[in-house]
């Protein structure tokens, strides 16, 4: 599957879960690019700070609770983690730790 299609499918899945157009494939790409930059300039700790604050830029706390309560949450999280690995933001080893946290 090409990345453009993957970005679109992920954004469609997220928007369907929250019931509104919260993200676009372009926004996901921008976040990935920003994450790459932060990783290079601020390291892992900067990336963790960025990632921790990120959901609140797109979703309300109520929407986040709803997303986390759905059966699709784990699958969607894994797809996003896979995308971070493919894009070179995190390593496969780091992805393994992230999956345990989801």
C-alpha positions as CSV (number, residue, x, y, z in Angstrom):
1,X,0.0,0.0,0.0
2,X,1.4,3.4,-0.8
3,X,1.9,5.9,2.0
4,X,-0.5,8.5,0.6
5,X,-3.3,5.9,0.7
6,X,-2.2,4.8,4.2
7,X,-2.4,8.4,5.4
8,X,-5.8,8.8,3.9
9,X,-7.1,5.5,5.4
10,X,-5.8,6.4,8.9
11,X,-7.4,9.9,8.7
12,X,-10.7,8.4,7.5
13,X,-10.6,5.9,10.4
14,X,-9.9,8.6,13.0
15,X,-12.6,10.9,11.7
16,X,-15.1,8.1,11.6
17,X,-14.4,7.3,15.2
18,X,-14.9,10.8,16.4
19,X,-17.8,11.7,14.1
20,X,-16.2,14.8,12.6
21,X,-13.3,15.8,10.4
22,X,-10.7,16.1,13.1
23,X,-7.6,15.2,10.9
24,X,-6.6,15.0,7.3
25,X,-3.9,13.1,5.5
26,X,-2.1,16.4,5.1
27,X,-2.2,17.1,8.8
28,X,-0.8,13.6,9.6
29,X,2.0,14.2,7.1
30,X,2.8,17.6,8.8
31,X,2.8,15.9,12.2
32,X,5.2,13.2,10.9
33,X,7.5,15.9,9.4
34,X,7.4,17.9,12.6
35,X,8.2,14.7,14.7
36,X,11.2,14.0,12.4
37,X,12.5,17.6,13.0
38,X,11.9,17.4,16.8
39,X,13.6,14.0,16.9
40,X,16.7,15.4,15.2
41,X,16.9,18.6,17.2
42,X,15.6,17.7,20.6
43,X,16.1,13.9,20.8
44,X,13.9,11.3,22.3
45,X,12.8,13.4,25.3
46,X,11.6,16.2,22.9
47,X,9.8,13.7,20.8
48,X,8.0,12.3,23.9
49,X,6.9,15.8,25.0
50,X,5.6,16.5,21.5
51,X,3.8,13.2,21.3
52,X,2.2,13.6,24.7
53,X,0.7,17.0,23.8
54,X,-0.3,16.0,20.3
55,X,-3.7,14.4,20.8
56,X,-5.0,17.5,22.6
57,X,-4.3,19.6,19.5
58,X,-6.9,17.5,17.5
59,X,-9.3,16.1,20.0
60,X,-11.3,17.0,23.1
61,X,-10.7,15.0,26.3
62,X,-14.1,13.4,25.8
63,X,-13.2,12.4,22.2
64,X,-10.0,10.9,23.4
65,X,-11.8,8.8,26.0
66,X,-14.2,7.6,23.3
67,X,-11.4,6.7,20.9
68,X,-9.5,4.8,23.6
69,X,-12.7,2.9,24.5
70,X,-13.3,1.6,21.0
71,X,-12.2,-1.8,19.7
72,X,-10.4,0.0,16.8
73,X,-8.1,1.9,19.1
74,X,-5.4,-0.8,19.3
75,X,-5.4,-1.5,15.5
76,X,-5.3,2.2,14.7
77,X,-2.5,2.9,17.2
78,X,-0.5,0.1,15.7
79,X,-1.0,1.5,12.2
80,X,0.3,4.9,13.4
81,X,3.3,3.3,15.1
82,X,4.1,1.4,12.0
83,X,3.9,4.6,10.0
84,X,6.3,6.3,12.4
85,X,8.8,3.4,11.8
86,X,8.4,3.5,8.0
87,X,8.9,7.3,8.0
88,X,12.0,6.9,10.2
89,X,10.8,8.8,13.2
90,X,11.3,5.9,15.6
91,X,13.1,2.6,15.4
92,X,11.5,-0.9,15.4
93,X,12.9,-1.3,18.8
94,X,11.2,1.8,20.1
95,X,8.0,0.8,18.4
96,X,8.0,-2.4,20.4
97,X,7.9,-0.4,23.6
98,X,5.2,1.9,22.3
99,X,3.0,-1.0,21.4
100,X,3.2,-2.3,25.0
101,X,2.0,1.1,26.2
102,X,-1.1,1.1,24.0
